[in-house]
Amino acid sequence: MPTIVKHLQQQLNFSLCCTYLLEAPFIIDNAKFFSGALSAMSTMIFLELPHLNILSKMDLVKDSVSKKELKKFLNPDPLLLESEKENETMSHLNPKYLGLNRAIAQLVDDFGMVQFLPLDCSDKDDNRSVETILSYIDDVTQWSEGQEPKEPKDEVVDSDEDF
């Protein structure tokens, strides 16, 4: 894959951006979420491209997760696993997996590269989240900067005026 990316960039002069989609229901299980975040981070490192991480299918969790809780996932906080330790869903796990989950969360936090944008396409009239993501893609690929520069309009100078 890196060979294809280099060919597209160098030989064909494409501006590329990698988008990594992680389904929002992963945030219901914090350990699963950090596993997805680690996968996103490894993709970022492997492809060496401008990268956007997107939490898709937000409509599936908007009733069960508050906006305040969601912010903790958009910029992953390793302390999420500490709060889940008290949760009933983690009580059935072997304690060594809790340690592994904490190590994964700490690794994601140490690199500080993984952040997510929410994507909710449930409202057909409101496509702000798609527009926002497209705007981010334009920014990371420097799309607007790659356009032809606009020439200033030539001002008409009257011959009667003295300079």
N, C-alpha and C positions, 0 to 999 in steps of 0.2 A: 504494500500500500504506500509506503513512503516513496518508493520509486515512481509510482504513478503520480503522486502529489508533486514531486520535483519536476517531472516531465510537463505536467499541466502548467506549473508556475514558470519554469525557465524556457521551455521550448514553445509553448503556446500562449504565454503571457496572460494566464488567467489569474485573477485575484480570488483566492479561495478562503472560505470560512467553514470550519467544522461546527456542526450543531449536534449536540448530544441530547437525546430525549430520554428523560427518566419519567416513568409514569407516577403521577401524584399519589396513587394509593400506596406507594412505597413509604410514604411518610407516616402511615399508620403504625408500621413496625420500624422503630428507629434503627435497629441493627441492619435491617434490610436496606434502609435508606442510605446508611453509611457505606454499605457494600456497593450500592449504585454510585455513590459519590466517589469512591475509590476507583471504580471502573471508569468513570468520567475523567478522573485525574490521570489515570494511566493512558487513556486515549489522547489527552492533551499532550502528554510528554512524548508519546510514540509518534504522533503525526506532525508535531512541531508547526501547527497552524494557529492562526487566530481562532478562538474557540468560544462558543456560547453553550451553556448548559441550560436546558429548558425542562421545567416540571410540566409535563403535559397532562391532559385530562383533569384539570383542576375542578371541573364541575362535579366530579365524583366524590370529592372530599370537602367541598366548601361548606356543607352542613355539619360535618363532624370536626372540623378544625377551625379555630378562631383565627382572625387576622394576626393577632399577637403571636400565636403559636406558629403560624405559617412563616413569619419573619425569621424565626430561629432556623428554619429549613432553607430559606433562600440564601442565607449566609451560614452554612452549617456550623453549629455550636456543639463541640464534643461533650458538653455538660448534658446534652439531651439523653445520653445513655445513662447518666447517673440518676436522672429522674425516672427513667424507665426501669431501673433496677427494682424500684419499689412496686412497679406495675405487676399485675397478675400474669400478664402474657410472658414475662421473663422468668417467672418462678419455676417453670418446668425445665429450664435450660441448665445444663451442666455449668458449674462455676467457671471452668476453664474457657468456655465460650464467652462468658461475660468479659474476661480478661482480653480475649482476642478482639471482641467488639470494641472495647476501650482503646486498644492499640491501633485498630483501624481508624477510629474517630480521631485519635491524636495525630496519626500520620496525615490525615486529610487536613487537620487544623494546622499542623506544622508547615505544610507547603503553602497554605493560605491562597490557593489558586482557584478553588472550586466555589462558585456561586451560581445560583439558579435564577432564571426568569420564569414567572408563572405564565402558563398558556391555558386560557379558558375560552373555548369556542362554542359554548352552549348557547350564548345569546347571539342570534343571527344579526340583530340590528347593531350590536355593539362589537366592533372588531378592533377595539383599541389594543388588545393584547397582541394580536397578529401584527398590527401596525408598529407597535413598540418593538417587537422582535425584529421586524424588517429594518427598523431604524437602527437597532444595535448592529445588525449584520452590515448595513451600509457604513456604519462608523468603523467597525473593525476591518472591513475590506478597503476603507478609505475611498468609497465609491464617489462621493461628491468631490473629493480632492483629485480624482483621476479624470474628471471631466475636462473638456476643453475650457481654457480660461476665457472669460468674457472680455471682449475688447471694449474700452470706454468709447462712448459715442463721440465722434468727431464734432467738436463744437464749430458752429459756423461763425466765422470771424468777419465782421464788416470791414471792408477796406478803408472806410472813412475813419475808423478808430485808430488812435495812435497808441503805441505800446510804450 
